[in-house]
Every structure is written in structure tokens, then in C-alpha cells.
Amino acid sequence: MSASRALLSSPHGGASRTFTRAPTRLAAASIPFARCGALRARTAILSSPAATVPVTSSEPKRRISRSVSDSAPLAKPAVLVAEKLGEAGLDVLRQFADVECAYGMSPAELLAKVAQFDALIVRSGTKVTREVLEAGRGRLRVVGRAGVGIDNVDLQAATEAGCLVVNAPTANTVAAAEHGIALLACMARNVSQADAALKAGKWQRAKYVGVSLVGKTLAIMGFGKVGSEVARRAKGLGMHVIAHDPYAPADKARAIGAELVSFEEAIAKADFISLHMPLTPATSKVFNDESFGKMKTGVRIINVARGGVIDEDALVRALDSGKVAQAALDVFTVEPPAKDSKLVLHENVTVTPHLGASTVEAQVGVLATINVPMWM
């Protein structure tokens, strides 16, 4: 198995929480990034509320508690929210911080604004680049990623700036899994195409004959938190579930009723393929002309992970040839995609605008999990 195909998900042990103190700032951690076997993130990916974190430095070791209840009253931190989050979650955040919501900022606008804040909260669309982190140097202490993946944050630059990066690895798990299953079912029964046709005045029952899910083989690529939740739901639909993930314990898969197999076996046997791996240099465009060529003719693909794991031009070719019968996509290499994107406009593709984490419950959970004020 090639390295690019081996590194699809994470080790399933807990991440280390030890970090070092910079001379005048809360420093970043030196821990392995728990969603990629190749990447070593030097920035802390911390998600539990009120953790007590061991600190190592040239000073004598001591324990620093981040529990708000154990601290003297402090001035509220200033928090910039750069992408839209649920109001219920924001209301909770406002109890502990002075919150400014500035959605749709250009990179230049973010650079001009970030130095005024102690913390920045983003989703997947905002790029927290070295320039952003340097612009915030002197005040910006925390970047809260409202979701799982942190490929839009420059971790090395955050480390150098002494800025913590805090994500929410579990808060949107169920929401993402449910959206994956929704896309699976909608694709299999041509729901979006039939809906559009009927609204255009066309009654085309014969055109939109779907396929059943019962008895079909679903390959889950990346058997972490979201992938395993998709597996549970797919089993309930009567599907046979196989999975590829070099880090997933076999007993975990067996308990759900899934079988762990190699990358090549997974893509060769599947009727449906659901993608749940992070985007890393190892997984970038891992689904390409070569991969599609090894799949069953008529395979159907769901992606609620990251757009960059698919070579989108190769997917269009596979759809045009009939090798891939349909695709259901929530994520894209560039978001939003171009209005004239051949992939988005393809008649056999169902698309949504990165809605995997977009439920009321998930948005409240994300803000509660990253708990930005605690890290001030």
C-alpha cells in the first residue's frame, strides 16, 4: 500500500496535551496532529473544557488551570467571529466574551481587523495564513476552528506566534454523518434532479428510476468519528459496510459490523464510496483517474470530507464515461466553486454548499467545545 493511500485517518489514542511556554506568551504545543499520520502539528489542538495542562519550560514545572471557576474575574476577551455560526451558540459565547461578527471579510479586511482581538473563530472558509497570524501578533492568542479539520490554518505560523489553535473534533460528528447519509439516499433516488424537474413543470417518473440501498456494499474511506457514525447508520439501512483506515482498531469496526480492508479492495468492491478522511499532502487528489479506473462501473461517490481529496477534473471524466454513475458532494477544492463548474453543473451530481456541520445542535456544540474564553 502506498503512503498516499495509507494515511487516511487518525490514530485513535488521545493527543498529548503537554506544551511549552514562550517567554511572554502562552505558547503552542508540540503534539502530533490527531487527524493525519504524516503531519506533525506543533500547535495545540485542544478541545476539552477546563483542562488542566502540564507546562514544560526552563522554569520549575507547575500546573496551570484553565478552569474559569478557579480564576479571579477577568475582563472579557474580544472575539472576532469570521464566519456565520448559529445564534444560539453565539448567545452562549457572548456571556463570556465581547463578540464581533464580521462575515464575508476579504483577506485584506481580516488583516486590518485581526490585531484588535484576543481570539478569532473561523469555519472552513477563512484562511488563517501566516500573514493573518503575524498581523495579530501581540494580542491574538487563540484561533478557534468551529469544526474538525484545520487545513485552513497555518499551524507552523501559529506556533511561532505563540497562538493556540483549538478545534472541535466531536461536536459536529453526528451532523456530518447524517448529512452523508442524506446525500447517499438522495443520490440513490435522484431526489434533487426529480425535484428540479417537477418544479420546472416536468412529470418524469420513468426518467428518475433509482437504486436500492439494501444489500449494497458501502466503502467508508476514513473510519474515524464521522466514518464510524456513517457505518452505524448504513448498517441500519441494510447495507454491507467495508472500510479503509490504517489506524482504526479492527475490534471497533467489528463492533459496528464493518470489515476493515485495504484501499484497493475497498474501492474495487464498493457500490457506494463515502469519503471521510482529512485533506493532507498524502490524501490530496488520492481519488484520481487511476483510482476511478479500479472501481466498479456504475459506482456512486459521496464526499462530506474535504474537496481536495478528489481530482475534480478526473471525476468529471469518470462521470462522463459512466465509470462513476453519480456523485453527491458537500465539499469542493475551491469554495465556493465557480458558477460554471462542470462538476457542479453535471446532471449526475448532487451538490450542497458545505452543510455537513450546519445544524442548530452542531453549531451550539462547536462553540461550547472550543470554549475560546477558557483559553484566554
DAQUITA-V450542 format. One record per residue. N is the residue number from 1. RES is the residue in one small letter. SS is DSSP state (2 for helix, 1 for strand, 0 for the rest). PHI is phi as a letter, one per 40 degrees, with the letter a starting at -180 (none if undefined). Layout:
# DAQUITA-V450542
N_RES_SS_PHI / N_RES_SS_PHI
This chain:
# DAQUITA-V450542
1_m_0_none / 2_s_0_c / 3_a_2_c / 4_s_2_c / 5_r_2_c / 6_a_2_c / 7_l_0_c / 8_l_0_b / 9_s_0_a / 10_s_0_b / 11_p_0_c / 12_h_0_c / 13_g_0_c / 14_g_0_c / 15_a_0_c / 16_s_0_c / 17_r_0_b / 18_t_0_c / 19_f_1_a / 20_t_1_b / 21_r_0_c / 22_a_0_c / 23_p_0_d / 24_t_0_b / 25_r_0_b / 26_l_0_c / 27_a_0_c / 28_a_0_c / 29_a_1_c / 30_s_0_b / 31_i_0_b / 32_p_0_c / 33_f_0_c / 34_a_0_c / 35_r_0_b / 36_c_0_a / 37_g_0_c / 38_a_0_c / 39_l_0_c / 40_r_0_b / 41_a_0_c / 42_r_0_c / 43_t_0_b / 44_a_0_c / 45_i_1_b / 46_l_0_b / 47_s_0_b / 48_s_0_c / 49_p_0_c / 50_a_0_f / 51_a_0_c / 52_t_1_b / 53_v_1_b / 54_p_1_c / 55_v_1_b / 56_t_1_b / 57_s_0_a / 58_s_0_c / 59_e_0_c / 60_p_0_d / 61_k_0_c / 62_r_1_a / 63_r_1_b / 64_i_1_b / 65_s_1_c / 66_r_0_b / 67_s_0_c / 68_v_2_c / 69_s_2_c / 70_d_2_c / 71_s_0_b / 72_a_0_c / 73_p_0_d / 74_l_0_b / 75_a_0_c / 76_k_0_c / 77_p_1_c / 78_a_1_c / 79_v_1_b / 80_l_1_b / 81_v_1_b / 82_a_0_c / 83_e_0_b / 84_k_0_c / 85_l_0_b / 86_g_0_c / 87_e_2_c / 88_a_2_c / 89_g_2_c / 90_l_2_c / 91_d_2_c / 92_v_2_c / 93_l_2_c / 94_r_2_c / 95_q_0_c / 96_f_0_b / 97_a_1_a / 98_d_1_c / 99_v_1_b / 100_e_1_b / 101_c_1_b / 102_a_0_b / 103_y_0_c / 104_g_0_g / 105_m_0_c / 106_s_0_c / 107_p_2_d / 108_a_2_c / 109_e_2_c / 110_l_2_c / 111_l_2_d / 112_a_2_c / 113_k_2_b / 114_v_2_c / 115_a_2_c / 116_q_2_c / 117_f_0_b / 118_d_0_c / 119_a_1_a / 120_l_1_b / 121_i_1_b / 122_v_1_b / 123_r_0_b / 124_s_0_c / 125_g_0_c / 126_t_0_c / 127_k_0_c / 128_v_1_c / 129_t_0_c / 130_r_2_d / 131_e_2_c / 132_v_2_c / 133_l_2_c / 134_e_2_c / 135_a_2_c / 136_g_0_c / 137_r_0_d / 138_g_0_h / 139_r_0_b / 140_l_0_c / 141_r_0_b / 142_v_1_a / 143_v_1_b / 144_g_1_c / 145_r_1_c / 146_a_0_c / 147_g_0_i / 148_v_0_c / 149_g_0_c / 150_i_0_b / 151_d_0_c / 152_n_0_c / 153_v_1_b / 154_d_0_c / 155_l_2_c / 156_q_2_c / 157_a_2_c / 158_a_2_c / 159_t_2_c / 160_e_2_c / 161_a_0_c / 162_g_0_g / 163_c_0_b / 164_l_1_c / 165_v_1_b / 166_v_1_b / 167_n_0_b / 168_a_0_b / 169_p_0_c / 170_t_0_b / 171_a_0_c / 172_n_0_b / 173_t_2_d / 174_v_2_c / 175_a_2_d / 176_a_2_c / 177_a_2_c / 178_e_2_c / 179_h_2_c / 180_g_2_c / 181_i_2_c / 182_a_2_c / 183_l_2_c / 184_l_2_d / 185_a_2_c / 186_c_2_c / 187_m_2_c / 188_a_2_c / 189_r_0_b / 190_n_0_f / 191_v_2_c / 192_s_2_c / 193_q_2_c / 194_a_2_c / 195_d_2_c / 196_a_2_c / 197_a_2_c / 198_l_2_c / 199_k_2_c / 200_a_0_c / 201_g_0_g / 202_k_0_b / 203_w_0_b / 204_q_0_b / 205_r_0_c / 206_a_0_c / 207_k_0_c / 208_y_0_b / 209_v_0_c / 210_g_0_c / 211_v_0_b / 212_s_0_c / 213_l_0_c / 214_v_0_c / 215_g_0_g / 216_k_0_c / 217_t_1_c / 218_l_1_b / 219_a_1_c / 220_i_1_b / 221_m_1_b / 222_g_0_h / 223_f_0_b / 224_g_0_c / 225_k_2_c / 226_v_2_c / 227_g_2_d / 228_s_2_c / 229_e_2_c / 230_v_2_c / 231_a_2_d / 232_r_2_d / 233_r_2_c / 234_a_2_c / 235_k_2_c / 236_g_2_c / 237_l_0_c / 238_g_0_g / 239_m_0_c / 240_h_1_c / 241_v_1_b / 242_i_1_b / 243_a_1_a / 244_h_1_b / 245_d_0_a / 246_p_0_c / 247_y_0_b / 248_a_0_c / 249_p_0_c / 250_a_2_c / 251_d_2_c / 252_k_2_c / 253_a_2_c / 254_r_2_c / 255_a_2_c / 256_i_2_c / 257_g_0_g / 258_a_0_b / 259_e_1_b / 260_l_1_c / 261_v_0_b / 262_s_0_c / 263_f_2_d / 264_e_2_c / 265_e_2_c / 266_a_2_c / 267_i_2_c / 268_a_2_c / 269_k_2_c / 270_a_0_c / 271_d_0_c / 272_f_1_b / 273_i_1_b / 274_s_1_b / 275_l_1_c / 276_h_0_a / 277_m_0_b / 278_p_0_c / 279_l_0_c / 280_t_0_b / 281_p_0_d / 282_a_0_c / 283_t_0_b / 284_s_0_d / 285_k_0_f / 286_v_0_c / 287_f_1_c / 288_n_0_b / 289_d_2_d / 290_e_2_c / 291_s_2_c / 292_f_2_c / 293_g_2_c / 294_k_0_c / 295_m_0_c / 296_k_0_c / 297_t_0_c / 298_g_0_g / 299_v_1_c / 300_r_1_b / 301_i_1_b / 302_i_1_b / 303_n_1_b / 304_v_0_b / 305_a_0_c / 306_r_0_a / 307_g_2_c / 308_g_2_c / 309_v_2_c / 310_i_1_b / 311_d_0_c / 312_e_2_c / 313_d_2_c / 314_a_2_c / 315_l_2_c / 316_v_2_c / 317_r_2_c / 318_a_2_c / 319_l_2_c / 320_d_2_c / 321_s_2_c / 322_g_0_g / 323_k_0_d / 324_v_1_b / 325_a_1_c / 326_q_1_a / 327_a_1_b / 328_a_1_b / 329_l_1_b / 330_d_0_b / 331_v_0_b / 332_f_0_a / 333_t_0_d / 334_v_0_b / 335_e_0_b / 336_p_0_c / 337_p_0_c / 338_a_0_c / 339_k_0_c / 340_d_0_b / 341_s_0_d / 342_k_2_c / 343_l_2_c / 344_v_2_c / 345_l_2_c / 346_h_0_c / 347_e_0_c / 348_n_0_b / 349_v_1_b / 350_t_1_b / 351_v_1_b / 352_t_0_b / 353_p_0_c / 354_h_0_f / 355_l_0_b / 356_g_0_d / 357_a_0_b / 358_s_0_c / 359_t_0_b / 360_v_2_d / 361_e_2_c / 362_a_2_c / 363_q_2_c / 364_v_2_c / 365_g_2_c / 366_v_2_c / 367_l_2_c / 368_a_2_c / 369_t_2_c / 370_i_2_c / 371_n_0_f / 372_v_2_d / 373_p_2_d / 374_m_2_c / 375_w_2_c / 376_m_0_c
